[in-house]
Amino acid sequence: MICEKCGSEIESVTCSHCGGVMMKLGPFCYLCGQKCDEADAETTTLHEEGNTVDFTERVLCSDGACIGVINEKGVCKECGKPYLRQG
């Protein structure tokens, strides 16, 4: 498959649960949400503007309603709220 953002070739996989063909971006199918058998033990990266992003290192926003991730300054890239540790 071709990345819509950068135009480079990205490996594609077929989900063993729903049968959908998708870019290999992580251990879960982004079409049905089930864990993909092929990606169980792998660390997945995405080519982004010449850099490699490791999704296993990202920290999700602590606001349960937000879909953003925490940036290097400790605030959410989507909503701007600071990260609050749970517990």
PDB file of N, CA, C and O in Angstrom:
ATOM      1  N   MET A   1       0.839  -1.186   0.000  1.00  0.00           N
ATOM      2  CA  MET A   1       0.000   0.000   0.000  1.00  0.00           C
ATOM      3  C   MET A   1       0.884   1.250   0.000  1.00  0.00           C
ATOM      4  O   MET A   1       2.023   1.220   0.466  1.00  0.00           O
ATOM      5  N   ILE A   2       0.354   2.315  -0.515  1.00  0.00           N
ATOM      6  CA  ILE A   2       1.070   3.586  -0.567  1.00  0.00           C
ATOM      7  C   ILE A   2       0.568   4.489   0.567  1.00  0.00           C
ATOM      8  O   ILE A   2      -0.638   4.657   0.748  1.00  0.00           O
ATOM      9  N   CYS A   3       1.512   5.068   1.331  1.00  0.00           N
ATOM     10  CA  CYS A   3       1.160   5.988   2.409  1.00  0.00           C
ATOM     11  C   CYS A   3       0.546   7.251   1.807  1.00  0.00           C
ATOM     12  O   CYS A   3       1.131   7.869   0.917  1.00  0.00           O
ATOM     13  N   GLU A   4      -0.628   7.629   2.291  1.00  0.00           N
ATOM     14  CA  GLU A   4      -1.307   8.819   1.779  1.00  0.00           C
ATOM     15  C   GLU A   4      -0.564  10.094   2.134  1.00  0.00           C
ATOM     16  O   GLU A   4      -0.704  11.103   1.442  1.00  0.00           O
ATOM     17  N   LYS A   5       0.227  10.066   3.205  1.00  0.00           N
ATOM     18  CA  LYS A   5       0.912  11.264   3.678  1.00  0.00           C
ATOM     19  C   LYS A   5       2.224  11.517   2.936  1.00  0.00           C
ATOM     20  O   LYS A   5       2.477  12.627   2.470  1.00  0.00           O
ATOM     21  N   CYS A   6       3.062  10.468   2.829  1.00  0.00           N
ATOM     22  CA  CYS A   6       4.396  10.687   2.260  1.00  0.00           C
ATOM     23  C   CYS A   6       4.607  10.032   0.902  1.00  0.00           C
ATOM     24  O   CYS A   6       5.595  10.331   0.232  1.00  0.00           O
ATOM     25  N   GLY A   7       3.699   9.137   0.471  1.00  0.00           N
ATOM     26  CA  GLY A   7       3.817   8.491  -0.821  1.00  0.00           C
ATOM     27  C   GLY A   7       4.745   7.290  -0.867  1.00  0.00           C
ATOM     28  O   GLY A   7       4.942   6.714  -1.937  1.00  0.00           O
ATOM     29  N   SER A   8       5.330   6.888   0.279  1.00  0.00           N
ATOM     30  CA  SER A   8       6.214   5.731   0.284  1.00  0.00           C
ATOM     31  C   SER A   8       5.414   4.441   0.445  1.00  0.00           C
ATOM     32  O   SER A   8       4.262   4.452   0.877  1.00  0.00           O
ATOM     33  N   GLU A   9       6.050   3.343   0.089  1.00  0.00           N
ATOM     34  CA  GLU A   9       5.423   2.030   0.188  1.00  0.00           C
ATOM     35  C   GLU A   9       5.421   1.572   1.643  1.00  0.00           C
ATOM     36  O   GLU A   9       6.449   1.634   2.317  1.00  0.00           O
ATOM     37  N   ILE A  10       4.258   1.109   2.130  1.00  0.00           N
ATOM     38  CA  ILE A  10       4.119   0.600   3.490  1.00  0.00           C
ATOM     39  C   ILE A  10       3.594  -0.821   3.395  1.00  0.00           C
ATOM     40  O   ILE A  10       2.698  -1.110   2.602  1.00  0.00           O
ATOM     41  N   GLU A  11       4.159  -1.712   4.212  1.00  0.00           N
ATOM     42  CA  GLU A  11       3.734  -3.105   4.200  1.00  0.00           C
ATOM     43  C   GLU A  11       2.252  -3.209   4.539  1.00  0.00           C
ATOM     44  O   GLU A  11       1.760  -2.520   5.432  1.00  0.00           O
ATOM     45  N   SER A  12       1.553  -4.069   3.823  1.00  0.00           N
ATOM     46  CA  SER A  12       0.138  -4.286   4.105  1.00  0.00           C
ATOM     47  C   SER A  12      -0.069  -5.710   4.602  1.00  0.00           C
ATOM     48  O   SER A  12       0.692  -6.615   4.262  1.00  0.00           O
ATOM     49  N   VAL A  13      -1.102  -5.897   5.408  1.00  0.00           N
ATOM     50  CA  VAL A  13      -1.440  -7.205   5.963  1.00  0.00           C
ATOM     51  C   VAL A  13      -2.937  -7.430   5.820  1.00  0.00           C
ATOM     52  O   VAL A  13      -3.710  -6.485   5.661  1.00  0.00           O
ATOM     53  N   THR A  14      -3.335  -8.696   5.880  1.00  0.00           N
ATOM     54  CA  THR A  14      -4.744  -9.051   5.867  1.00  0.00           C
ATOM     55  C   THR A  14      -5.122  -9.488   7.270  1.00  0.00           C
ATOM     56  O   THR A  14      -4.478 -10.370   7.838  1.00  0.00           O
ATOM     57  N   CYS A  15      -6.145  -8.892   7.828  1.00  0.00           N
ATOM     58  CA  CYS A  15      -6.597  -9.220   9.176  1.00  0.00           C
ATOM     59  C   CYS A  15      -7.178 -10.638   9.181  1.00  0.00           C
ATOM     60  O   CYS A  15      -8.007 -10.983   8.339  1.00  0.00           O
ATOM     61  N   SER A  16      -6.731 -11.450  10.139  1.00  0.00           N
ATOM     62  CA  SER A  16      -7.224 -12.827  10.228  1.00  0.00           C
ATOM     63  C   SER A  16      -8.639 -12.897  10.801  1.00  0.00           C
ATOM     64  O   SER A  16      -9.277 -13.948  10.748  1.00  0.00           O
ATOM     65  N   HIS A  17      -9.135 -11.780  11.351  1.00  0.00           N
ATOM     66  CA  HIS A  17     -10.475 -11.750  11.941  1.00  0.00           C
ATOM     67  C   HIS A  17     -11.535 -11.246  10.960  1.00  0.00           C
ATOM     68  O   HIS A  17     -12.558 -11.900  10.761  1.00  0.00           O
ATOM     69  N   CYS A  18     -11.290 -10.079  10.346  1.00  0.00           N
ATOM     70  CA  CYS A  18     -12.307  -9.500   9.459  1.00  0.00           C
ATOM     71  C   CYS A  18     -11.978  -9.671   7.980  1.00  0.00           C
ATOM     72  O   CYS A  18     -12.845  -9.473   7.129  1.00  0.00           O
ATOM     73  N   GLY A  19     -10.730 -10.037   7.661  1.00  0.00           N
ATOM     74  CA  GLY A  19     -10.335 -10.233   6.278  1.00  0.00           C
ATOM     75  C   GLY A  19      -9.974  -8.959   5.544  1.00  0.00           C
ATOM     76  O   GLY A  19      -9.670  -9.001   4.352  1.00  0.00           O
ATOM     77  N   GLY A  20     -10.000  -7.821   6.232  1.00  0.00           N
ATOM     78  CA  GLY A  20      -9.672  -6.546   5.603  1.00  0.00           C
ATOM     79  C   GLY A  20      -8.189  -6.410   5.323  1.00  0.00           C
ATOM     80  O   GLY A  20      -7.364  -6.900   6.093  1.00  0.00           O
ATOM     81  N   VAL A  21      -7.840  -5.750   4.230  1.00  0.00           N
ATOM     82  CA  VAL A  21      -6.452  -5.463   3.893  1.00  0.00           C
ATOM     83  C   VAL A  21      -6.149  -4.063   4.388  1.00  0.00           C
ATOM     84  O   VAL A  21      -6.879  -3.118   4.089  1.00  0.00           O
ATOM     85  N   MET A  22      -5.063  -3.931   5.152  1.00  0.00           N
ATOM     86  CA  MET A  22      -4.735  -2.645   5.774  1.00  0.00           C
ATOM     87  C   MET A  22      -3.237  -2.456   5.827  1.00  0.00           C
ATOM     88  O   MET A  22      -2.471  -3.402   5.643  1.00  0.00           O
ATOM     89  N   MET A  23      -2.818  -1.205   6.084  1.00  0.00           N
ATOM     90  CA  MET A  23      -1.414  -0.927   6.315  1.00  0.00           C
ATOM     91  C   MET A  23      -1.027  -1.524   7.658  1.00  0.00           C
ATOM     92  O   MET A  23      -1.822  -1.526   8.598  1.00  0.00           O
ATOM     93  N   LYS A  24       0.185  -2.026   7.742  1.00  0.00           N
ATOM     94  CA  LYS A  24       0.673  -2.622   8.981  1.00  0.00           C
ATOM     95  C   LYS A  24       1.192  -1.493   9.867  1.00  0.00           C
ATOM     96  O   LYS A  24       2.354  -1.100   9.764  1.00  0.00           O
ATOM     97  N   LEU A  25       0.321  -0.971  10.745  1.00  0.00           N
ATOM     98  CA  LEU A  25       0.656   0.167  11.594  1.00  0.00           C
ATOM     99  C   LEU A  25       0.761  -0.182  13.069  1.00  0.00           C
ATOM    100  O   LEU A  25       1.270   0.625  13.847  1.00  0.00           O
ATOM    101  N   GLY A  26       0.310  -1.328  13.471  1.00  0.00           N
ATOM    102  CA  GLY A  26       0.341  -1.697  14.874  1.00  0.00           C
ATOM    103  C   GLY A  26      -0.165  -3.100  15.081  1.00  0.00           C
ATOM    104  O   GLY A  26      -0.493  -3.793  14.118  1.00  0.00           O
ATOM    105  N   PRO A  27      -0.235  -3.533  16.334  1.00  0.00           N
ATOM    106  CA  PRO A  27      -0.650  -4.902  16.622  1.00  0.00           C
ATOM    107  C   PRO A  27      -2.153  -5.147  16.506  1.00  0.00           C
ATOM    108  O   PRO A  27      -2.596  -6.289  16.623  1.00  0.00           O
ATOM    109  N   PHE A  28      -2.946  -4.096  16.278  1.00  0.00           N
ATOM    110  CA  PHE A  28      -4.395  -4.246  16.192  1.00  0.00           C
ATOM    111  C   PHE A  28      -4.894  -3.813  14.819  1.00  0.00           C
ATOM    112  O   PHE A  28      -4.349  -2.895  14.207  1.00  0.00           O
ATOM    113  N   CYS A  29      -5.942  -4.488  14.343  1.00  0.00           N
ATOM    114  CA  CYS A  29      -6.585  -4.125  13.083  1.00  0.00           C
ATOM    115  C   CYS A  29      -7.343  -2.817  13.300  1.00  0.00           C
ATOM    116  O   CYS A  29      -8.167  -2.725  14.210  1.00  0.00           O
ATOM    117  N   TYR A  30      -7.075  -1.815  12.482  1.00  0.00           N
ATOM    118  CA  TYR A  30      -7.792  -0.546  12.641  1.00  0.00           C
ATOM    119  C   TYR A  30      -9.139  -0.570  11.939  1.00  0.00           C
ATOM    120  O   TYR A  30      -9.849   0.435  11.933  1.00  0.00           O
ATOM    121  N   LEU A  31      -9.503  -1.705  11.344  1.00  0.00           N
ATOM    122  CA  LEU A  31     -10.814  -1.858  10.743  1.00  0.00           C
ATOM    123  C   LEU A  31     -11.811  -2.505  11.702  1.00  0.00           C
ATOM    124  O   LEU A  31     -12.963  -2.079  11.783  1.00  0.00           O
ATOM    125  N   CYS A  32     -11.360  -3.557  12.444  1.00  0.00           N
ATOM    126  CA  CYS A  32     -12.276  -4.254  13.355  1.00  0.00           C
ATOM    127  C   CYS A  32     -11.853  -4.197  14.816  1.00  0.00           C
ATOM    128  O   CYS A  32     -12.655  -4.524  15.690  1.00  0.00           O
ATOM    129  N   GLY A  33     -10.605  -3.788  15.113  1.00  0.00           N
ATOM    130  CA  GLY A  33     -10.141  -3.646  16.489  1.00  0.00           C
ATOM    131  C   GLY A  33      -9.534  -4.889  17.105  1.00  0.00           C
ATOM    132  O   GLY A  33      -9.052  -4.833  18.236  1.00  0.00           O
ATOM    133  N   GLN A  34      -9.540  -6.004  16.403  1.00  0.00           N
ATOM    134  CA  GLN A  34      -8.992  -7.245  16.943  1.00  0.00           C
ATOM    135  C   GLN A  34      -7.469  -7.264  16.808  1.00  0.00           C
ATOM    136  O   GLN A  34      -6.909  -6.623  15.919  1.00  0.00           O
ATOM    137  N   LYS A  35      -6.802  -8.007  17.702  1.00  0.00           N
ATOM    138  CA  LYS A  35      -5.351  -8.128  17.650  1.00  0.00           C
ATOM    139  C   LYS A  35      -4.960  -8.982  16.441  1.00  0.00           C
ATOM    140  O   LYS A  35      -5.522 -10.054  16.218  1.00  0.00           O
ATOM    141  N   CYS A  36      -4.003  -8.500  15.677  1.00  0.00           N
ATOM    142  CA  CYS A  36      -3.548  -9.214  14.489  1.00  0.00           C
ATOM    143  C   CYS A  36      -2.513 -10.255  14.883  1.00  0.00           C
ATOM    144  O   CYS A  36      -1.575  -9.947  15.618  1.00  0.00           O
ATOM    145  N   ASP A  37      -2.670 -11.466  14.410  1.00  0.00           N
ATOM    146  CA  ASP A  37      -1.767 -12.556  14.748  1.00  0.00           C
ATOM    147  C   ASP A  37      -0.338 -12.285  14.295  1.00  0.00           C
ATOM    148  O   ASP A  37       0.603 -12.619  15.016  1.00  0.00           O
ATOM    149  N   GLU A  38      -0.152 -11.690  13.121  1.00  0.00           N
ATOM    150  CA  GLU A  38       1.174 -11.469  12.555  1.00  0.00           C
ATOM    151  C   GLU A  38       1.987 -10.432  13.308  1.00  0.00           C
ATOM    152  O   GLU A  38       3.216 -10.489  13.275  1.00  0.00           O
ATOM    153  N   ALA A  39       1.351  -9.493  13.982  1.00  0.00           N
ATOM    154  CA  ALA A  39       2.069  -8.379  14.608  1.00  0.00           C
ATOM    155  C   ALA A  39       2.208  -8.539  16.118  1.00  0.00           C
ATOM    156  O   ALA A  39       2.622  -7.592  16.786  1.00  0.00           O
ATOM    157  N   ASP A  40       1.882  -9.686  16.676  1.00  0.00           N
ATOM    158  CA  ASP A  40       1.872  -9.877  18.122  1.00  0.00           C
ATOM    159  C   ASP A  40       3.182  -9.498  18.802  1.00  0.00           C
ATOM    160  O   ASP A  40       3.163  -8.795  19.813  1.00  0.00           O
ATOM    161  N   ALA A  41       4.306  -9.940  18.281  1.00  0.00           N
ATOM    162  CA  ALA A  41       5.581  -9.753  18.965  1.00  0.00           C
ATOM    163  C   ALA A  41       6.427  -8.638  18.362  1.00  0.00           C
ATOM    164  O   ALA A  41       7.601  -8.510  18.709  1.00  0.00           O
ATOM    165  N   GLU A  42       5.873  -7.844  17.483  1.00  0.00           N
ATOM    166  CA  GLU A  42       6.661  -6.837  16.784  1.00  0.00           C
ATOM    167  C   GLU A  42       6.421  -5.433  17.324  1.00  0.00           C
ATOM    168  O   GLU A  42       5.327  -5.109  17.785  1.00  0.00           O
ATOM    169  N   THR A  43       7.452  -4.612  17.261  1.00  0.00           N
ATOM    170  CA  THR A  43       7.311  -3.187  17.521  1.00  0.00           C
ATOM    171  C   THR A  43       7.074  -2.539  16.174  1.00  0.00           C
ATOM    172  O   THR A  43       7.886  -2.700  15.263  1.00  0.00           O
ATOM    173  N   THR A  44       5.987  -1.813  16.028  1.00  0.00           N
ATOM    174  CA  THR A  44       5.608  -1.265  14.741  1.00  0.00           C
ATOM    175  C   THR A  44       5.945   0.215  14.676  1.00  0.00           C
ATOM    176  O   THR A  44       5.747   0.954  15.641  1.00  0.00           O
ATOM    177  N   THR A  45       6.451   0.634  13.537  1.00  0.00           N
ATOM    178  CA  THR A  45       6.802   2.025  13.333  1.00  0.00           C
ATOM    179  C   THR A  45       6.107   2.543  12.094  1.00  0.00           C
ATOM    180  O   THR A  45       5.665   1.760  11.253  1.00  0.00           O
ATOM    181  N   LEU A  46       6.008   3.845  11.975  1.00  0.00           N
ATOM    182  CA  LEU A  46       5.384   4.487  10.831  1.00  0.00           C
ATOM    183  C   LEU A  46       6.329   5.546  10.298  1.00  0.00           C
ATOM    184  O   LEU A  46       6.892   6.326  11.066  1.00  0.00           O
ATOM    185  N   HIS A  47       6.502   5.577   8.997  1.00  0.00           N
ATOM    186  CA  HIS A  47       7.330   6.588   8.350  1.00  0.00           C
ATOM    187  C   HIS A  47       6.558   7.901   8.346  1.00  0.00           C
ATOM    188  O   HIS A  47       5.464   7.976   7.788  1.00  0.00           O
ATOM    189  N   GLU A  48       7.117   8.928   8.960  1.00  0.00           N
ATOM    190  CA  GLU A  48       6.429  10.211   9.022  1.00  0.00           C
ATOM    191  C   GLU A  48       7.413  11.331   8.730  1.00  0.00           C
ATOM    192  O   GLU A  48       8.267  11.643   9.560  1.00  0.00           O
ATOM    193  N   GLU A  49       7.299  11.935   7.559  1.00  0.00           N
ATOM    194  CA  GLU A  49       8.130  13.063   7.146  1.00  0.00           C
ATOM    195  C   GLU A  49       9.615  12.792   7.349  1.00  0.00           C
ATOM    196  O   GLU A  49      10.332  13.640   7.880  1.00  0.00           O
ATOM    197  N   GLY A  50      10.084  11.611   6.931  1.00  0.00           N
ATOM    198  CA  GLY A  50      11.494  11.285   7.029  1.00  0.00           C
ATOM    199  C   GLY A  50      11.921  10.746   8.376  1.00  0.00           C
ATOM    200  O   GLY A  50      13.078  10.355   8.527  1.00  0.00           O
ATOM    201  N   ASN A  51      11.053  10.708   9.346  1.00  0.00           N
ATOM    202  CA  ASN A  51      11.379  10.200  10.675  1.00  0.00           C
ATOM    203  C   ASN A  51      10.635   8.895  10.926  1.00  0.00           C
ATOM    204  O   ASN A  51       9.657   8.588  10.243  1.00  0.00           O
ATOM    205  N   THR A  52      11.096   8.139  11.896  1.00  0.00           N
ATOM    206  CA  THR A  52      10.412   6.925  12.299  1.00  0.00           C
ATOM    207  C   THR A  52       9.794   7.168  13.662  1.00  0.00           C
ATOM    208  O   THR A  52      10.474   7.619  14.584  1.00  0.00           O
ATOM    209  N   VAL A  53       8.508   6.871  13.796  1.00  0.00           N
ATOM    210  CA  VAL A  53       7.784   7.073  15.044  1.00  0.00           C
ATOM    211  C   VAL A  53       7.507   5.710  15.659  1.00  0.00           C
ATOM    212  O   VAL A  53       6.960   4.829  14.996  1.00  0.00           O
ATOM    213  N   ASP A  54       7.882   5.532  16.919  1.00  0.00           N
ATOM    214  CA  ASP A  54       7.645   4.271  17.613  1.00  0.00           C
ATOM    215  C   ASP A  54       6.367   4.420  18.430  1.00  0.00           C
ATOM    216  O   ASP A  54       6.352   5.129  19.437  1.00  0.00           O
ATOM    217  N   PHE A  55       5.289   3.751  17.998  1.00  0.00           N
ATOM    218  CA  PHE A  55       4.004   3.885  18.660  1.00  0.00           C
ATOM    219  C   PHE A  55       3.970   3.256  20.045  1.00  0.00           C
ATOM    220  O   PHE A  55       3.074   3.566  20.830  1.00  0.00           O
ATOM    221  N   THR A  56       4.916   2.385  20.368  1.00  0.00           N
ATOM    222  CA  THR A  56       4.926   1.770  21.692  1.00  0.00           C
ATOM    223  C   THR A  56       5.355   2.760  22.765  1.00  0.00           C
ATOM    224  O   THR A  56       5.126   2.517  23.950  1.00  0.00           O
ATOM    225  N   GLU A  57       5.972   3.873  22.375  1.00  0.00           N
ATOM    226  CA  GLU A  57       6.453   4.869  23.326  1.00  0.00           C
ATOM    227  C   GLU A  57       5.470   6.015  23.556  1.00  0.00           C
ATOM    228  O   GLU A  57       5.725   6.868  24.405  1.00  0.00           O
ATOM    229  N   ARG A  58       4.364   6.061  22.833  1.00  0.00           N
ATOM    230  CA  ARG A  58       3.435   7.182  22.963  1.00  0.00           C
ATOM    231  C   ARG A  58       2.638   7.088  24.267  1.00  0.00           C
ATOM    232  O   ARG A  58       2.365   6.001  24.776  1.00  0.00           O
ATOM    233  N   VAL A  59       2.277   8.252  24.785  1.00  0.00           N
ATOM    234  CA  VAL A  59       1.468   8.343  25.998  1.00  0.00           C
ATOM    235  C   VAL A  59       0.142   8.979  25.608  1.00  0.00           C
ATOM    236  O   VAL A  59       0.117  10.088  25.076  1.00  0.00           O
ATOM    237  N   LEU A  60      -0.959   8.280  25.869  1.00  0.00           N
ATOM    238  CA  LEU A  60      -2.274   8.786  25.500  1.00  0.00           C
ATOM    239  C   LEU A  60      -2.754   9.834  26.492  1.00  0.00           C
ATOM    240  O   LEU A  60      -2.366   9.815  27.660  1.00  0.00           O
ATOM    241  N   CYS A  61      -3.594  10.743  26.030  1.00  0.00           N
ATOM    242  CA  CYS A  61      -4.160  11.793  26.860  1.00  0.00           C
ATOM    243  C   CYS A  61      -4.903  11.168  28.039  1.00  0.00           C
ATOM    244  O   CYS A  61      -5.598  10.164  27.879  1.00  0.00           O
ATOM    245  N   SER A  62      -4.756  11.761  29.217  1.00  0.00           N
ATOM    246  CA  SER A  62      -5.402  11.221  30.415  1.00  0.00           C
ATOM    247  C   SER A  62      -6.887  11.578  30.485  1.00  0.00           C
ATOM    248  O   SER A  62      -7.609  11.045  31.328  1.00  0.00           O
ATOM    249  N   ASP A  63      -7.352  12.474  29.609  1.00  0.00           N
ATOM    250  CA  ASP A  63      -8.776  12.788  29.529  1.00  0.00           C
ATOM    251  C   ASP A  63      -9.433  11.666  28.725  1.00  0.00           C
ATOM    252  O   ASP A  63      -9.138  11.514  27.540  1.00  0.00           O
ATOM    253  N   GLY A  64     -10.292  10.898  29.325  1.00  0.00           N
ATOM    254  CA  GLY A  64     -10.892   9.737  28.693  1.00  0.00           C
ATOM    255  C   GLY A  64     -11.692  10.024  27.436  1.00  0.00           C
ATOM    256  O   GLY A  64     -11.972   9.101  26.671  1.00  0.00           O
ATOM    257  N   ALA A  65     -12.068  11.267  27.199  1.00  0.00           N
ATOM    258  CA  ALA A  65     -12.861  11.618  26.025  1.00  0.00           C
ATOM    259  C   ALA A  65     -11.999  12.099  24.857  1.00  0.00           C
ATOM    260  O   ALA A  65     -12.514  12.302  23.757  1.00  0.00           O
ATOM    261  N   CYS A  66     -10.707  12.282  25.074  1.00  0.00           N
ATOM    262  CA  CYS A  66      -9.810  12.831  24.054  1.00  0.00           C
ATOM    263  C   CYS A  66      -9.041  11.704  23.363  1.00  0.00           C
ATOM    264  O   CYS A  66      -8.735  10.685  23.981  1.00  0.00           O
ATOM    265  N   ILE A  67      -8.732  11.893  22.078  1.00  0.00           N
ATOM    266  CA  ILE A  67      -7.991  10.893  21.315  1.00  0.00           C
ATOM    267  C   ILE A  67      -6.526  11.278  21.122  1.00  0.00           C
ATOM    268  O   ILE A  67      -5.803  10.591  20.400  1.00  0.00           O
ATOM    269  N   GLY A  68      -6.080  12.349  21.745  1.00  0.00           N
ATOM    270  CA  GLY A  68      -4.733  12.860  21.540  1.00  0.00           C
ATOM    271  C   GLY A  68      -3.651  12.097  22.285  1.00  0.00           C
ATOM    272  O   GLY A  68      -3.924  11.202  23.086  1.00  0.00           O
ATOM    273  N   VAL A  69      -2.407  12.482  21.994  1.00  0.00           N
ATOM    274  CA  VAL A  69      -1.239  11.930  22.675  1.00  0.00           C
ATOM    275  C   VAL A  69      -0.469  13.073  23.328  1.00  0.00           C
ATOM    276  O   VAL A  69      -0.571  14.229  22.917  1.00  0.00           O
ATOM    277  N   ILE A  70       0.294  12.726  24.342  1.00  0.00           N
ATOM    278  CA  ILE A  70       1.061  13.719  25.101  1.00  0.00           C
ATOM    279  C   ILE A  70       2.363  14.034  24.365  1.00  0.00           C
ATOM    280  O   ILE A  70       3.072  13.127  23.929  1.00  0.00           O
ATOM    281  N   ASN A  71       2.670  15.317  24.231  1.00  0.00           N
ATOM    282  CA  ASN A  71       3.900  15.725  23.554  1.00  0.00           C
ATOM    283  C   ASN A  71       5.059  15.797  24.540  1.00  0.00           C
ATOM    284  O   ASN A  71       4.897  15.470  25.715  1.00  0.00           O
ATOM    285  N   GLU A  72       6.222  16.224  24.068  1.00  0.00           N
ATOM    286  CA  GLU A  72       7.424  16.286  24.896  1.00  0.00           C
ATOM    287  C   GLU A  72       7.323  17.314  26.025  1.00  0.00           C
ATOM    288  O   GLU A  72       8.111  17.259  26.970  1.00  0.00           O
ATOM    289  N   LYS A  73       6.370  18.251  25.949  1.00  0.00           N
ATOM    290  CA  LYS A  73       6.170  19.251  27.002  1.00  0.00           C
ATOM    291  C   LYS A  73       5.187  18.776  28.067  1.00  0.00           C
ATOM    292  O   LYS A  73       4.955  19.480  29.049  1.00  0.00           O
ATOM    293  N   GLY A  74       4.603  17.582  27.884  1.00  0.00           N
ATOM    294  CA  GLY A  74       3.688  17.022  28.873  1.00  0.00           C
ATOM    295  C   GLY A  74       2.240  17.441  28.721  1.00  0.00           C
ATOM    296  O   GLY A  74       1.446  17.279  29.647  1.00  0.00           O
ATOM    297  N   VAL A  75       1.884  17.986  27.547  1.00  0.00           N
ATOM    298  CA  VAL A  75       0.491  18.365  27.300  1.00  0.00           C
ATOM    299  C   VAL A  75      -0.029  17.632  26.069  1.00  0.00           C
ATOM    300  O   VAL A  75       0.747  17.222  25.205  1.00  0.00           O
ATOM    301  N   CYS A  76      -1.338  17.470  25.996  1.00  0.00           N
ATOM    302  CA  CYS A  76      -1.981  16.761  24.897  1.00  0.00           C
ATOM    303  C   CYS A  76      -1.897  17.581  23.613  1.00  0.00           C
ATOM    304  O   CYS A  76      -2.134  18.789  23.626  1.00  0.00           O
ATOM    305  N   LYS A  77      -1.563  16.928  22.515  1.00  0.00           N
ATOM    306  CA  LYS A  77      -1.479  17.597  21.216  1.00  0.00           C
ATOM    307  C   LYS A  77      -2.851  17.979  20.676  1.00  0.00           C
ATOM    308  O   LYS A  77      -2.948  18.880  19.843  1.00  0.00           O
ATOM    309  N   GLU A  78      -3.916  17.315  21.131  1.00  0.00           N
ATOM    310  CA  GLU A  78      -5.268  17.591  20.655  1.00  0.00           C
ATOM    311  C   GLU A  78      -5.976  18.648  21.496  1.00  0.00           C
ATOM    312  O   GLU A  78      -6.402  19.679  20.976  1.00  0.00           O
ATOM    313  N   CYS A  79      -6.102  18.388  22.806  1.00  0.00           N
ATOM    314  CA  CYS A  79      -6.919  19.266  23.646  1.00  0.00           C
ATOM    315  C   CYS A  79      -6.105  20.266  24.464  1.00  0.00           C
ATOM    316  O   CYS A  79      -6.666  21.215  25.011  1.00  0.00           O
ATOM    317  N   GLY A  80      -4.786  20.066  24.556  1.00  0.00           N
ATOM    318  CA  GLY A  80      -3.930  20.998  25.282  1.00  0.00           C
ATOM    319  C   GLY A  80      -3.888  20.817  26.795  1.00  0.00           C
ATOM    320  O   GLY A  80      -3.220  21.584  27.488  1.00  0.00           O
ATOM    321  N   LYS A  81      -4.593  19.815  27.315  1.00  0.00           N
ATOM    322  CA  LYS A  81      -4.583  19.582  28.753  1.00  0.00           C
ATOM    323  C   LYS A  81      -3.283  18.910  29.181  1.00  0.00           C
ATOM    324  O   LYS A  81      -2.728  18.099  28.440  1.00  0.00           O
ATOM    325  N   PRO A  82      -2.792  19.250  30.387  1.00  0.00           N
ATOM    326  CA  PRO A  82      -1.588  18.568  30.878  1.00  0.00           C
ATOM    327  C   PRO A  82      -1.891  17.116  31.223  1.00  0.00           C
ATOM    328  O   PRO A  82      -3.019  16.772  31.576  1.00  0.00           O
ATOM    329  N   TYR A  83      -0.869  16.267  31.117  1.00  0.00           N
ATOM    330  CA  TYR A  83      -1.020  14.850  31.433  1.00  0.00           C
ATOM    331  C   TYR A  83      -1.165  14.686  32.936  1.00  0.00           C
ATOM    332  O   TYR A  83      -0.357  15.222  33.694  1.00  0.00           O
ATOM    333  N   LEU A  84      -2.173  13.960  33.379  1.00  0.00           N
ATOM    334  CA  LEU A  84      -2.388  13.660  34.787  1.00  0.00           C
ATOM    335  C   LEU A  84      -2.194  12.175  35.000  1.00  0.00           C
ATOM    336  O   LEU A  84      -2.902  11.361  34.407  1.00  0.00           O
ATOM    337  N   ARG A  85      -1.240  11.814  35.842  1.00  0.00           N
ATOM    338  CA  ARG A  85      -1.002  10.389  36.128  1.00  0.00           C
ATOM    339  C   ARG A  85      -2.157   9.822  36.901  1.00  0.00           C
ATOM    340  O   ARG A  85      -2.671  10.448  37.828  1.00  0.00           O
ATOM    341  N   GLN A  86      -2.569   8.623  36.514  1.00  0.00           N
ATOM    342  CA  GLN A  86      -3.656   7.928  37.197  1.00  0.00           C
ATOM    343  C   GLN A  86      -3.083   7.127  38.353  1.00  0.00           C
ATOM    344  O   GLN A  86      -2.021   6.520  38.217  1.00  0.00           O
ATOM    345  N   GLY A  87      -3.772   7.116  39.495  1.00  0.00           N
ATOM    346  CA  GLY A  87      -3.363   6.263  40.599  1.00  0.00           C
ATOM    347  C   GLY A  87      -2.619   6.993  41.595  1.00  0.00           C
ATOM    348  O   GLY A  87      -2.198   6.416  42.597  1.00  0.00           O
TER     349      GLY A  87
END
